Amino acid sequence: RHFFATIVSSEFKGLTRIKRHQRVYAALGERMREEIHALSMKTLTPEEWQP
């Protein structure tokens, strides 16, 4: 399964894009291995979010 997600969180403030993605992967845990084949994501802070 392939997914695209835009994730907005104040937790991303001061983090590189790679660190932001690592936090998302950690939150998804086993689902990344078992249920999700590919995940494209845009990770933003609330200040970076442009709806």
Secondary structure as the mmCIF struct_conf table of DSSP 4:
data_model
#
loop_
_struct_conf.conf_type_id
_struct_conf.id
_struct_conf.beg_label_comp_id
_struct_conf.beg_label_asym_id
_struct_conf.beg_label_seq_id
_struct_conf.end_label_comp_id
_struct_conf.end_label_asym_id
_struct_conf.end_label_seq_id
STRN STRN1 HIS A 2 VAL A 8
HELX_RH_3T_P HELX_RH_3T_P1 SER A 10 PHE A 12
TURN_TY1_P TURN_TY1_P1 LYS A 13 GLY A 14
HELX_RH_AL_P HELX_RH_AL_P1 ARG A 17 LEU A 28
TURN_TY1_P TURN_TY1_P2 GLY A 29 GLU A 30
HELX_RH_AL_P HELX_RH_AL_P2 ARG A 31 GLU A 34
TURN_TY1_P TURN_TY1_P3 GLU A 35 GLU A 35
BEND BEND1 HIS A 37 HIS A 37
STRN STRN2 ALA A 38 LEU A 44
TURN_TY1_P TURN_TY1_P4 PRO A 46 GLU A 48
#
